[in-house]
């Protein structure tokens, strides 16, 4: 009984991943990140609220460890001084499954007040939300239904966001020709650092 339920849940998550649009937009995102970070020497500033923020933190740290400088900016803390981390050559990666998270919408307004020309990549499950309207590049996850029995808890939505983030990381590694030696320089300690130096 439980085994059947688990299998059905896994299959729903797999189907959601398969429904992520493969439309070439992610190439636009990697082009934009390459231009702002690797040519103009900015960084990726990733932001999201709640569970989306936890996914964003993972994306930011993984980008940084693979040769593309990135930082996570909490959208609420940004209103209390942390906005100062943003510079004009940065690119924002804003994450909101609903595409209308208040703190993310406010963050866009506040950053644009400082740097009107700053570029924004949106990652969302809502192709017609506020985030879609002010993003220069919109990464749409396909907007899958949550496997949560209430249809509320971020479950499937965070799975597809994670997958899109992983794809973005891998494509950036390939774009900049990131090597095992460079990986080792960023991982001095731990199992991965030791493995990278073998």
C-alpha positions as CSV (number, residue, x, y, z in Angstrom):
1,X,0.0,0.0,0.0
2,X,2.6,2.5,1.1
3,X,5.0,1.3,-1.6
4,X,2.3,2.0,-4.3
5,X,1.7,5.5,-2.9
6,X,5.4,6.2,-2.9
7,X,5.7,5.0,-6.5
8,X,2.8,7.2,-7.6
9,X,4.3,10.2,-5.9
10,X,7.7,9.6,-7.6
11,X,6.0,9.2,-10.9
12,X,4.2,12.5,-10.5
13,X,7.4,14.2,-9.7
14,X,9.1,12.6,-12.7
15,X,6.3,13.7,-15.0
16,X,6.6,17.3,-13.7
17,X,10.3,17.3,-14.6
18,X,9.5,15.9,-18.0
19,X,7.0,18.8,-18.5
20,X,9.6,21.5,-17.9
21,X,9.5,23.5,-21.2
22,X,12.6,22.9,-23.4
23,X,12.2,26.1,-25.4
24,X,15.7,27.6,-25.6
25,X,15.0,30.3,-23.1
26,X,17.6,28.9,-20.7
27,X,20.2,29.7,-23.4
28,X,19.2,33.3,-23.1
29,X,19.7,33.1,-19.3
30,X,23.2,31.6,-19.7
31,X,24.1,34.3,-22.3
32,X,22.9,37.0,-19.9
33,X,24.8,35.6,-16.9
34,X,27.9,35.1,-19.0
35,X,27.8,38.7,-20.2
36,X,27.1,40.3,-16.8
37,X,29.4,38.1,-14.7
38,X,32.2,36.8,-16.9
39,X,32.5,39.8,-19.2
40,X,31.4,42.8,-17.0
41,X,32.6,41.3,-13.7
42,X,29.3,41.4,-11.9
43,X,27.7,38.6,-10.0
44,X,24.4,36.7,-9.9
45,X,22.2,37.9,-7.1
46,X,19.7,35.2,-6.3
47,X,16.5,35.9,-4.3
48,X,13.4,34.1,-3.2
49,X,11.1,33.9,-0.2
50,X,10.4,30.8,1.9
51,X,10.9,27.5,0.1
52,X,11.8,29.2,-3.1
53,X,14.5,31.1,-1.2
54,X,15.9,27.8,0.0
55,X,16.2,26.6,-3.6
56,X,17.7,30.0,-4.5
57,X,20.4,29.6,-1.8
58,X,21.3,26.3,-3.2
59,X,21.5,27.7,-6.8
60,X,23.7,30.6,-5.6
61,X,26.2,28.5,-3.7
62,X,26.4,25.9,-6.5
63,X,27.0,28.6,-9.1
64,X,29.7,30.1,-6.9
65,X,31.4,26.8,-6.4
66,X,31.5,26.1,-10.1
67,X,33.1,29.3,-11.3
68,X,30.2,31.8,-11.6
69,X,30.2,34.2,-8.6
70,X,26.7,34.4,-7.0
71,X,25.2,35.4,-3.7
72,X,21.8,34.9,-2.1
73,X,20.0,38.0,-1.0
74,X,17.0,37.5,1.3
75,X,14.2,39.7,-0.2
76,X,12.9,40.8,3.2
77,X,16.4,41.6,4.6
78,X,17.1,43.6,1.4
79,X,14.8,46.2,2.8
80,X,16.9,46.6,5.9
81,X,20.2,47.4,4.3
82,X,21.3,44.2,2.5
83,X,20.2,45.8,-0.8
84,X,23.7,47.4,-0.7
85,X,25.2,44.1,-1.9
86,X,23.7,44.8,-5.4
87,X,25.9,46.5,-8.0
88,X,25.1,47.8,-11.4
89,X,26.7,45.0,-13.4
90,X,25.0,42.3,-11.5
91,X,22.1,40.2,-12.8
92,X,19.2,39.2,-10.6
93,X,17.8,35.7,-10.5
94,X,14.4,36.1,-8.8
95,X,12.5,33.0,-7.8
96,X,8.7,32.9,-7.1
97,X,6.5,29.9,-8.0
98,X,3.4,32.1,-7.9
99,X,5.2,34.9,-9.8
100,X,3.7,37.5,-7.4
101,X,5.4,37.1,-4.1
102,X,5.2,40.5,-2.5
103,X,8.8,40.7,-1.3
104,X,10.1,39.8,-4.7
105,X,7.9,42.4,-6.5
106,X,9.1,45.0,-4.0
107,X,12.8,43.9,-4.4
108,X,12.5,44.5,-8.2
109,X,11.1,48.0,-7.5
110,X,13.9,48.8,-5.0
111,X,16.7,47.6,-7.1
112,X,15.4,49.3,-10.2
113,X,15.3,52.6,-8.2
114,X,19.1,52.2,-7.7
115,X,20.0,50.7,-11.1
116,X,17.2,51.2,-13.6
117,X,19.0,49.1,-16.3
118,X,19.8,46.0,-14.2
119,X,18.9,42.7,-15.8
120,X,16.5,40.2,-14.3
121,X,16.0,36.5,-14.8
122,X,12.8,35.1,-13.4
123,X,12.2,31.5,-12.3
124,X,8.5,30.8,-11.9
125,X,5.6,28.4,-12.2
126,X,3.3,31.3,-13.3
127,X,4.0,32.5,-16.9
128,X,1.6,35.5,-16.4
129,X,2.5,36.8,-12.9
130,X,4.2,40.0,-12.0
131,X,7.6,38.3,-12.2
132,X,7.0,37.5,-15.8
133,X,6.2,41.1,-16.7
134,X,9.4,42.6,-15.4
135,X,11.9,39.8,-16.2
136,X,14.3,40.2,-19.1
137,X,14.4,36.4,-19.4
138,X,11.7,34.2,-17.9
139,X,12.5,30.6,-17.0
140,X,9.1,28.8,-16.7
141,X,8.9,25.5,-14.8
142,X,5.7,24.4,-16.4
143,X,3.7,25.2,-13.3
144,X,3.0,21.6,-12.1
145,X,0.5,20.7,-9.4
146,X,1.9,20.0,-6.0
147,X,1.9,16.4,-4.8
148,X,1.0,17.7,-1.4
149,X,-2.5,16.3,-0.6
150,X,-3.7,19.8,0.2
151,X,-2.3,21.2,-3.1
152,X,-0.5,23.9,-1.0
153,X,2.9,22.8,0.3
154,X,5.7,23.5,-2.1
155,X,6.7,20.0,-3.2
156,X,6.7,19.4,-6.9
157,X,7.2,23.1,-7.6
158,X,10.5,23.1,-5.6
159,X,11.5,19.9,-7.4
160,X,11.3,21.5,-10.9
161,X,12.9,24.7,-9.7
162,X,15.8,22.7,-8.4
163,X,16.1,20.9,-11.7
164,X,16.1,24.2,-13.7
165,X,18.7,25.5,-11.3
166,X,20.9,22.4,-11.9
167,X,20.6,22.8,-15.6
168,X,21.6,26.4,-15.4
169,X,24.7,25.5,-13.3
170,X,25.8,22.8,-15.7
171,X,25.3,24.9,-18.8
172,X,27.3,27.7,-17.2
173,X,30.1,25.3,-16.3
174,X,30.3,24.2,-19.9
175,X,30.0,27.8,-21.2
176,X,33.1,28.9,-19.2
177,X,35.0,25.7,-19.6
178,X,35.2,25.1,-15.9
179,X,37.8,22.5,-15.0
180,X,38.4,19.9,-12.2
181,X,41.4,21.9,-11.2
182,X,39.4,25.1,-10.8
183,X,36.8,23.1,-8.8
184,X,39.6,21.9,-6.5
185,X,40.7,25.5,-5.8
186,X,37.2,26.4,-4.5
187,X,37.0,23.2,-2.4
188,X,39.9,23.1,-0.1
189,X,38.4,20.8,2.5
190,X,36.0,17.9,2.6
191,X,35.3,14.9,0.5
192,X,34.6,16.8,-2.7
193,X,37.8,18.8,-2.3
194,X,39.8,15.6,-1.9
195,X,38.1,13.9,-4.8
196,X,38.7,16.9,-7.1
197,X,42.5,16.8,-6.3
198,X,42.8,13.1,-7.2
